Amino acid sequence: MSLYKKAWLFVLFSVAVLAALLFGMPLLDRVLGTFSFLVFGLYILGQGLLAMVFFSCPQCDLSPFMGSKGLFTSYSIFPRKKCGHCGHDHTQADVAET
């Protein structure tokens, strides 16, 4: 499976869990009280870190959610089809995977 498809599956899973958290917030608020917003915030930060760490270009290790390497870069909630640093096509499956 290509990196692009894996990244999109991660995005769809994250959106589904986020929707479940939003609709389950009243129940979560009853159980945890004021800590429910802390759980919600930690989830958002954790998903962002997972996207940056576990999904990376096989050639230059740049995340498909990042625009380029450097101090001033752009981030996106949607993965890129081509790497912003080396131009590698993320839609193609790697040779090592087949």
Summary of the structure (lengths in Angstrom):
residues: 98
radius of gyration: 16.3
end to end distance: 8.6
largest distance: 50.1
contacts: 242
relative contact order: 0.17
helix: 55%
strand: 4%
